[in-house]
Amino acid sequence: MTDMTMEIAAAFLLSYTAWAAFALAMRKHSRRVWSDASTPLRRETRMASRLVGAVCLALSFIACVSQWGWAGGSVAWFGVLTATALGFVFLLAYAPRLAAGTAGATLLASPAAFYIM
Amino acid sequence: MGWLHTWAGLVVGWVLFFMFLTGTAGYFDVEIDRWMQPERSLPQAAMPAERAAAVGLKRLAAAAPGAERWFIGLPGYRSPDLRLFWRMPPGPDGKRGATGRAQLDAATGEPLQHRDTGGGQLLYRMHYDFHYMPHKVANWIAGVCTMFMLIAIVTGIVIHKRIFADFFTFRSHKGQRSWLDAHNVLSVLALPYHLMITYSGLIFFAYLYMAPVVAATYGAGEENRRVYFDELSGRDDIPERAGPPAALAPLGPLVKDAERRMGAGGVHYLNIYNPGDANARVVIAGGELVPSRKRTKLRFDGTTGTLLRASNPHSASYVTWQTLLGLHEGLFAGPALRWLYFLTALMGTAMIGAGLVLWTAKRRAKTGGTVGFRLVEKLNIGTVAGLPIAVAAFFWANRLIPVGLEGRAAWEAHAMFIVWASMLLHAFFRPASRAWGEQLWLAAGAFGLLPLLNALTTDKHLGVTLPARAWELAGFDLTMFGFGAAFAWVALSRMRKNRRSAKQTVPA
């Protein structure tokens, strides 16, 4: 059981991206990032954002399983989901723009991490 | 349902907070052990399994000839030492034989020299044995409280109508609203952990709580109980002593064979039954650490060294049972997963704390003056802020109680509970708002200054452990500093909030 690998990084990045995608598809969170006055996201955009979230969640599960195996990976996946969700909620509460900005970065970084893992 | 959630959580909330906090520390029990034994050298590479087994065997043969069983625990992940244990044969009166144990340095094979301390193991055991109580009583209390916890979780899920709508919602600086948000977010985000740890916690002592179920089929009494467990776990059925003495086969080849099957470093322990007898058996256990706690077990004839049987298959119900216990303990978790366990367990602790504070925040305006309200508020301060201080005191005591003092290990634990009691007293004698502020700052200092205390009293401080990359030691100091910073942040934002509300009520 090695540690600190690209798999772990990919699992965290993907899972963070997923939570951000789900949250920013909700009006009450997106308007804190892009000001109250901004027009609400279109329905298609929200659906697309959720789809990205679902795909990222699934990929983070794959990353966990390839790091820890089926048994350990399933356990670790829940841990990764919890940790990244907590980090995202904390940022969203105290620095919403930073939360979204970080999500942009993880969205770009996670396919790369997943590819080279 | 809301009523049930509130009261199931409140009446045992402080005990649950204690169980969660000390249990959380338990995920790093070995690291805490290490930190509390600063006389030990920095972690070194352990000797190979074959040599460790030989060293252990030599000591056992000298210390306990004619034993019924010798145990050699090999150094490995989560068990840095070479551990020996022995049990002598039963006496003529049928009583179980005397036992003994030893702990050796895994690099040198010499007995470990360090101060007398309960260490992380003691802290971890507190979460179900409550330290001062007979085990059975404590386990029963823990079980009742855990049942309340399970009720609180299930009712909490039912009454939380906006799990998905409020999944990411935390509104700071909103008083009661913020406490509810915090409680919800900590509950929902780590819900899989909370459910798993609470349910599996009940399963741990299921045989205590439901003893009559076994007794109904196997009959009452300790002897019948043992029969049941032997059958259940397919325990290494060991023949009686034959009588004629026979030399034990060399262990080296057996350990080598086991290591070939279990992977390098995969051998966990050896059990040698009836050593020196013609009916000697050697059982070697190990393999990859998995959530189901499954181990490969090899049973050898102890005199000829022939392999008799490899592993015993288990029933599905046995594996399910073991998996629940394995998930609870997390012994299979490597460093990254271990940190995730620690974080989610910490969220569980914080969830209980936020729930307790929420109870008072919700009722302050209406029933703030009643005796019941005050009692809850004081217990909250003395536990949510006071218990962490007490845990810090446990570590301070480890460094400050003189090394040679008689019973110092016991006094480390006494120090923890004396400080907890003092914090509760302090809460009762100070106005609530002041008591919160003072204890939060005290917690910040007690944790934040631990690395400094460590540097003043030992030579295993950050200045040494960081350059040596001894992460299990450096990690402790850094984590304590992190807790200190977190408490300071909470105390500071409380002060700012109070100043703000004071300005609003008293116009300049």
HADDOCK unambig.tbl for C-alpha pairs under 7 A between the chains (distance, minus, plus):
assign (segid A and resid 3 and name CA) (segid B and resid 336 and name CA) 6.69 0.50 0.50
assign (segid A and resid 23 and name CA) (segid B and resid 168 and name CA) 6.73 0.50 0.50
assign (segid A and resid 71 and name CA) (segid B and resid 291 and name CA) 6.64 0.50 0.50
assign (segid A and resid 72 and name CA) (segid B and resid 290 and name CA) 6.85 0.50 0.50
assign (segid A and resid 72 and name CA) (segid B and resid 291 and name CA) 6.58 0.50 0.50
assign (segid A and resid 76 and name CA) (segid B and resid 337 and name CA) 6.02 0.50 0.50
assign (segid A and resid 79 and name CA) (segid B and resid 340 and name CA) 5.33 0.50 0.50
assign (segid A and resid 79 and name CA) (segid B and resid 341 and name CA) 6.84 0.50 0.50
assign (segid A and resid 80 and name CA) (segid B and resid 340 and name CA) 6.99 0.50 0.50
assign (segid A and resid 82 and name CA) (segid B and resid 189 and name CA) 5.32 0.50 0.50
assign (segid A and resid 82 and name CA) (segid B and resid 190 and name CA) 5.43 0.50 0.50
assign (segid A and resid 83 and name CA) (segid B and resid 340 and name CA) 6.98 0.50 0.50
assign (segid A and resid 85 and name CA) (segid B and resid 189 and name CA) 6.67 0.50 0.50
assign (segid A and resid 86 and name CA) (segid B and resid 189 and name CA) 6.93 0.50 0.50
assign (segid A and resid 89 and name CA) (segid B and resid 168 and name CA) 5.51 0.50 0.50
assign (segid A and resid 89 and name CA) (segid B and resid 170 and name CA) 6.94 0.50 0.50
assign (segid A and resid 93 and name CA) (segid B and resid 170 and name CA) 5.94 0.50 0.50
assign (segid A and resid 93 and name CA) (segid B and resid 171 and name CA) 6.40 0.50 0.50
assign (segid A and resid 93 and name CA) (segid B and resid 172 and name CA) 6.93 0.50 0.50
